[in-house]
Amino acid sequence: MAKIDLLDQKWIDLVFEGKNEAYGAYKIRQDTTKRNNLAMLFLLLGIAAIVGIFFAWGGIANAIAASEERNEGTEALEMVMDEQEEEEQEEEEIVYDVQPEEEQVQQDQLMNSEKFTDYAMDDEAPQEVTKTQDETEKSDVAISSVTFDQGSDEGQQVLKQNEVVVEKVEQKEEETKVFEVVEQMPQFPGGDAALMQYLSTHIKYPVVAEENGIQGRVVCTFVVERDGSITDVRVVKSVDPSLDKEAVRVIKSMPKWIPGKQNGSAVRVKYTVPVTFRLQ
């Protein structure tokens, strides 16, 4: 059986043959194909608009999420930088406030060691005559503003006092000096193996870094004090603000070390430790 197209113009003419074609039904039948095409076009345009809105909304949501993550990373970095600046300011206050006190001690000790003597003028002493510059150059007498007698108590008192001041200043400088290499380097209780074990068991992997798949090695430096305590913790090789902050926290929480020694005395030593973050 042949395929019949009921919307063909021939069928419309056949149906309305001998009838009033000016009647509205004939006109509607003629425009049916055009209306169907327009309806299909509007339907496709509507579907395309809905799909476009869906993809646009997904892109906006991803952009908002990425912006929030960047803001969180920036806030974490600012917190780490603020902590480092506070530690540097504390260190500067501790180190640089010592020097004015030492200078004041030296001045007080020197002032206390000096002895002033009042000399009475003798009326019968011969009147001194001022010499000219040529006479002074030809004279064999040495000119000095201060003269100490080798056997006088005043001279020996000042020399001894100066020696004491110098010894105290040198001892104070040695106590505050930070060494990088000494005869006996500082050591974590139990050795390097115990240090690695301590770091691995006390590190808490930051959630933000774990979710973003961030890993690496953070290198930190710190000072082992003369009593074995840890101070001045700094990050010299950064990976991520969250990982840097966790590495600093773990190093600050370490127990006291065995201090380093130089010439048999405990001294301050700068030490470097890498902290590795690796996802399983």
C-alpha positions in Angstrom: 0.0 0.0 0.0 1.5 3.3 -1.0 2.3 5.9 1.7 -0.4 8.6 2.0 0.5 12.1 3.1 -2.7 13.5 4.5 -1.2 17.0 4.7 -0.5 17.1 1.0 -2.2 20.0 -0.8 -3.9 17.5 -3.2 -5.8 15.9 -0.4 -6.9 19.2 0.9 -8.2 20.3 -2.6 -10.0 16.9 -2.9 -11.7 17.2 0.5 -12.9 20.8 -0.2 -13.8 20.2 -3.8 -17.2 21.8 -4.5 -17.3 23.5 -1.1 -16.8 27.0 0.0 -13.0 27.4 0.1 -13.3 30.8 1.5 -14.5 29.1 4.7 -11.9 29.3 7.5 -11.2 25.5 7.7 -9.7 25.5 4.3 -7.2 28.2 5.2 -6.3 26.5 8.5 -5.6 23.2 6.6 -3.3 25.0 4.2 -1.2 26.5 7.1 -0.8 23.3 9.1 2.7 22.4 7.7 4.0 25.9 8.4 2.7 25.9 12.0 4.2 22.4 12.7 7.6 23.6 11.4 7.5 26.8 13.6 6.4 24.7 16.7 9.3 22.3 16.2 11.8 25.2 15.8 10.6 26.9 19.0 10.8 23.6 20.8 14.5 23.1 19.7 15.3 26.7 20.7 13.8 26.1 24.2 15.8 22.9 24.8 19.0 24.7 23.7 18.3 27.6 26.1 17.7 25.2 29.0 21.0 23.3 28.3 22.9 26.5 27.9 21.6 27.8 31.3 22.6 24.5 33.0 26.2 24.7 31.7 26.5 28.4 32.6 25.3 27.8 36.1 27.8 24.9 36.5 30.6 27.2 35.4 29.6 30.0 37.8 29.5 27.5 40.7 33.0 26.2 39.9 34.3 29.7 39.7 32.8 30.6 43.1 34.3 27.4 44.7 37.8 28.1 43.2 37.6 31.7 44.5 36.7 30.5 48.0 39.7 28.0 48.0 42.1 30.8 46.9 40.8 33.0 49.7 41.3 30.2 52.2 44.9 29.7 51.0 45.6 33.5 51.2 44.2 33.7 54.7 46.4 30.7 55.8 49.5 32.3 54.2 48.8 35.6 56.0 48.5 33.8 59.3 51.9 32.1 58.8 53.5 35.4 57.8 52.0 37.1 60.8 53.4 34.4 63.1 56.9 34.7 61.5 56.9 38.5 61.8 55.9 38.2 65.5 58.7 35.7 66.2 61.3 37.9 64.4 60.1 41.0 66.4 60.5 39.0 69.7 63.9 37.8 68.7 65.0 41.4 67.8 63.8 42.7 71.2 65.7 40.0 73.0 68.9 40.4 71.1 69.2 44.1 70.6 68.0 45.2 74.1 71.2 43.7 75.6 73.7 46.1 74.0 72.5 49.3 75.6 72.6 47.6 79.1 76.2 46.5 78.5 77.3 50.0 77.5 75.6 51.4 80.6 77.4 48.9 82.8 80.7 49.8 81.2 80.2 53.5 81.7 79.1 53.1 85.3 82.1 50.9 86.1 84.5 53.2 84.5 83.1 56.2 86.2 83.3 54.4 89.6 86.9 53.4 88.9 88.1 56.9 88.2 89.5 59.0 91.1 89.7 62.7 90.9 92.2 64.7 93.0 92.1 68.4 93.8 95.5 70.1 93.7 96.2 73.1 95.8 98.0 75.9 94.1 101.3 77.0 95.8 101.7 80.8 95.8 105.5 80.5 96.0 105.6 78.2 92.9 107.5 79.8 89.9 105.2 81.3 87.3 105.1 79.1 84.2 106.0 80.6 80.9 104.0 79.6 77.8 106.3 78.2 75.1 106.0 78.9 71.5 105.3 76.1 68.9 109.0 76.1 67.8 110.2 75.7 71.4 107.8 72.9 71.9 109.0 71.0 68.8 112.7 71.3 69.9 111.9 70.1 73.5 112.6 66.5 74.4 109.7 66.4 76.9 106.7 64.2 75.8 103.3 65.8 76.0 100.4 63.8 77.2 96.9 64.5 78.4 96.9 61.7 81.0 99.9 60.1 82.8 99.7 57.0 85.0 102.5 56.0 87.4 103.3 52.3 86.9 103.4 51.8 90.6 100.3 53.9 91.5 97.2 52.4 92.9 94.9 54.5 90.6 96.4 53.2 87.4 96.3 49.5 88.4 92.7 50.0 89.6 91.5 51.3 86.2 93.4 48.5 84.3 91.9 45.8 86.4 88.5 47.2 86.1 88.8 47.4 82.3 89.9 43.8 82.1 86.8 42.7 84.1 84.5 44.7 81.8 86.0 43.2 78.7 85.7 39.7 80.0 82.1 40.2 80.9 81.3 41.6 77.4 83.1 38.7 75.6 81.3 36.2 77.8 77.9 37.9 77.1 78.6 37.9 73.3 79.5 34.2 73.4 76.2 33.3 75.2 74.1 35.1 72.6 76.0 34.1 69.5 74.4 31.5 67.2 76.8 28.9 65.7 76.2 26.9 62.6 79.0 24.3 63.0 80.4 23.3 66.4 82.6 20.6 67.8 79.7 18.6 69.1 76.5 19.2 67.2 73.1 19.2 69.0 71.1 16.0 68.9 67.5 14.9 69.3 67.1 12.5 72.2 67.6 9.0 70.7 69.3 10.2 67.5 68.2 10.9 64.0 66.0 7.7 63.8 64.1 8.9 66.9 63.7 12.3 65.3 62.2 10.9 62.1 59.9 8.7 64.2 58.7 11.7 66.2 57.9 13.8 63.2 56.0 11.0 61.4 53.9 10.2 64.4 53.1 13.8 65.4 52.3 15.3 62.0 48.6 15.8 61.3 48.0 16.1 57.5 46.0 19.3 56.8 42.6 18.6 55.4 42.8 21.3 52.8 46.1 20.0 51.4 44.9 16.4 51.5 41.7 17.2 49.6 43.7 19.1 47.0 46.4 16.4 46.7 49.2 18.7 47.9 52.4 17.0 49.1 56.1 17.8 49.3 59.0 18.6 51.6 59.0 21.7 53.9 62.5 22.7 55.1 62.7 24.5 58.4 65.5 26.0 60.5 65.6 26.6 64.2 68.0 27.3 67.1 68.9 24.8 69.7 69.5 26.9 72.9 72.1 26.2 75.5 69.5 24.4 77.6 68.3 22.3 74.7 65.0 24.2 74.0 63.9 25.1 70.5 63.5 28.7 69.4 63.4 30.8 66.2 61.6 28.3 64.0 61.5 29.4 60.4 60.5 28.0 57.0 63.3 28.3 54.4 61.6 26.2 51.7 57.8 26.4 51.4 55.4 24.1 49.7 51.9 25.2 50.8 50.8 27.5 53.6 48.9 24.7 55.4 51.8 22.3 55.2 54.3 25.1 56.3 52.1 25.9 59.4 51.9 22.2 60.4 55.7 21.7 60.0 56.4 24.7 62.3 53.9 23.5 64.9 55.4 20.0 65.1 59.0 21.4 65.4 57.9 23.7 68.2 56.3 20.8 70.0 59.6 18.8 70.1 61.1 17.9 73.5 64.4 19.5 74.6 67.5 18.4 72.6 71.0 17.6 73.7 72.6 21.0 73.2 75.7 21.5 71.1 79.1 22.2 72.6 82.1 24.3 71.6 85.3 24.2 73.7 83.5 22.1 76.2 80.7 24.7 76.8 77.1 24.5 75.7 76.3 27.1 72.9 73.4 28.1 70.7 73.4 26.2 67.4 71.3 26.7 64.2 69.9 23.4 62.9 68.0 22.5 59.7 65.3 19.7 59.5 63.2 18.7 56.4 59.6 17.7 57.1 58.1 15.5 54.4 54.4 15.4 53.6 53.4 12.4 51.4 49.9 11.2 50.6 49.4 7.4 50.9 
